[in-house]
Amino acid sequence: MRAGRNADRRDHACLTDGARILTNQNGLWARSAADLSEAYASGTCSPVDVFNSVVARTEAVNAQINAVVTLDPAGALQAAHESEARWRAGTPLSQLDGVPITVKDNLMVRGMRSTWGSALYSEFMPHADELPVARLRAAGAVIFGKTNCPEFTVQGYTDNLLFGPTRNPWNLALTPGGSSGGAVAAVSAGLCPIALATDGGGSIRRPASYTGLVGLKPSRGRVARAEGFATVLHDCEVVGPIARTIEDVRLVMRIIGLPDSRDPLSTQLKEDAFEAQTPPPCRILYVPSFGGSPVDPAIAHSVAQAARALESLGHEIDVGSEPFDIDALGQSWSVVSQTGLSWLMGYHDGWEAQVGDEIRKLITSGSALSASQYYEALTQFAKLKRELEQVFDSYDMIMTPSAAAMPWPASEAFPNIIDNRTVGPRGHAVFTAFVNMAGSAALNLPAAPAPDGMPIGFQLVGPISSDALLCNVGAQYQREYVADMPWPAL
């Protein structure tokens, strides 16, 4: 790696023995979506077999982790039978036909309770799927459960008044992060090979890093949205997949990564087939820390190893600093999220008695903000986008840790100490929100675990419409440096 353009290369450090992630012998619930598709095609197993295996796994471990909070076993079983008939007739709807998936509880699923993690929506039953869900259903995916999330998905851990905390399958005392904590816990524990989730400020990438998974935050507009909950994070939140392999992420994106006239942002991007290709050598700006903010030493060491691994694959790694004012962006993020929550509560009389203490504080703060402050925050977002465009004139992508802290106790909102230094509520999340503000694409990939075995991840960030390139670099890295990961001891 090089600091700027003048430092010497270092020898890379291997993360693993280079084995490819493959199916293990734990059962059908442990197989990837791509493996299941091949098995369905060959007739070695059926969607009903897999559904039964996943249900049994869920019954065995979900009570320990509290990942799936709403189930539709009858509807999912019917969908599995219909898929089995299509495979037998040689007419599957897609490679995901018959593959079980879960959906984060802030995404609407027809006929399934969708709460957004809030008592305000505890009995809400949508009559239509949100568009990405509808597309997966039309592709034959078996939607069997909703996954837990914090209230209104604006916090970096997963707990709420309705369902309680979700726990990390790798250590049940700890959080899997948030807001997609239920989604990553489900995939990591083998309740499903794929989870559909959202990322508004790092909500896919950080939890994926805490559970050893791959998580894609697509470019703004890459996944068209319609028929969903209200928007409280301006245009920062996107829908994306969580899985164990890049191959599975691609399968999802080929289905949901399409434009739709109901989402004008989606029609502005060129369509992408997400084809598996060997990536060209890329120029990568590696930023180990932001603004002097603390990073857990285990994370710093592991991500530095990953940077050397990428360099060994032929990519050019330069070490540098963040090309923007992280403090100004942090303030802008708070203004947008708090104002959005305050606006939403205007539609709910008596909300004060139905939200948690931390959310109440955010709403109260948002009520005191002015239109001028909101406009200034959006001005900072636009400035950031221009600054990143200049960076991407010189670099293909930026590399950072996905999170600054290791997972903390499951019922606590955030860690207040990182590397012996006091931090605020977003100290653990310092690396991710800028991506959402700018609309960029980003991908979390597993790095070497901590000495205690807890997973660690890093993110690659590219310009808008770099989603497929990120996946190709990620697949190259995963193939060479990520071994067949063990399953959590549940």
C-alpha positions, 0 to 999 in steps of 0.5 A: 500500500502507498500513502499518497502516490509515493509510499512503498508496497508492503507484503500482503497478509493472507486472511484465510487458506483461500478456500471458496465458500461452499455448501457444508453438511449441516442440512438444506438450510445451510445452502446458498441460493445459487446452490439451491437453484442448481439442486432444484434444476437437477432434482436432488432436492425440492423447494418444499424440502428446503422450506421444511428444513428452514422452518425446522432451523427457525424453530430451533434457533430463532428464540435465541436470537429473535431475528424473525418476528412475523411468520407466514408458514402457510403462505410460504408452504403454498409458494414452495409447492407452486415453485416445486411444480414449476421446477418439475415442469422445467418452467422456473420463474428465475434462479431464485424460484423456491428460495426462502427469503426474509424481509426486513420489517420496514418493507411492506409484504402483502398480508403480513404484519409490517410494523417498522419496529414501532407500536404505532404500526403494531397491527398494520397489514399491507394490502400490497408488496413494496416493489422490490418485494413484489419483484422477488415474489414474481420471481418465485422467491418464498417469502416466509418471514419478517425480520426485526428492526429498531423503531423507524430504522434510524438506530444502529442496533436492533431493539424495540418496544414490540419485540425486544432486542435481536441478538448476534448469533456469534455471541448472544450477549451482543447486538448484531447492529442495526437497523438490519439486525434481524436480517443479518441474524437470520442469514448468519444463523441459517434461517434463510440464505438471503434477506431483503433489507434497507440501508439508510446510513449503513444499516446493511453494511455495519450489521453484515460486518458484525455477522460475517456476511456480504451486504450491498448498499445499492446506488441511489435509484438502482433498486426502484421503490414504490408502495412503501412506508413514508420517507424520513431520510430524504432520499438516503435509504435504499433497498438491498440484499444480504447474503453469504456470497456475492453470487447470491447478491447478484441473483437478487440484484438481477431481479430487483435492480430494475427501473420503474416509472413510479420511482424517477430516480431509478429511470436515471440510471443505465440498467446493469445485468450484474454479470460475473466478470473478472474486474480490471485492476482498480485504484483504491483509496484506503482510509483507515479512520475518519477525522481522527475518530477512534477505531477498535484495534482489532478492526484496524488490524483486520481491515489493513490485512484486507487492503493488502489482500486486495493489493495482492490481487493487482489493485492499487492501494493508496492510503489517505484521509477522508476528502470531506468534513466529517463533523459537518456531515454528522450534523447534517445527518442528525438534522435530516433524520430528526426532522423526518421523524418529527414530520412523521409524528404529525400523522400520529396523534398520541404518539408520545405514549407509543415510542421509546425514550431514545426515539422520543428525544430524536423527535423532540429535537427534530421539532425544534429544527428550522427549515433553514437548518434542513436546507443547509443539511441538503446543501452539505449533501450536495457539496459531499457529492461534488467532493466525491466526484472529484475523488472518483476522477482519480480512484475507482473506489474508496475502502474503509472499515464498515464499523469503528466498534466491535459489537456491544451489549444487545440492549444498549443503543450504542457503545460509548467507548471505542479504543479507550476513548469516549464517543457519541451515538454515531461514533461506531457508525462514522464510516457509513452515512456519507455513502447514503448522503451522496447516493453512492454504491457500497459493499461490505465484505468479511475480513479476518475475524477478531482474536475472539472469533467475532466477525469484522468487515470492510466496505468498498465504496464506488460512484453511482452505478458502480454496483456491479464493479464492486460485486466483481471486485468483491467476488474476486476477493471472496474467492481468494481470501474468504474461507468456508466460514463456520456457523455460529454455535447455536 
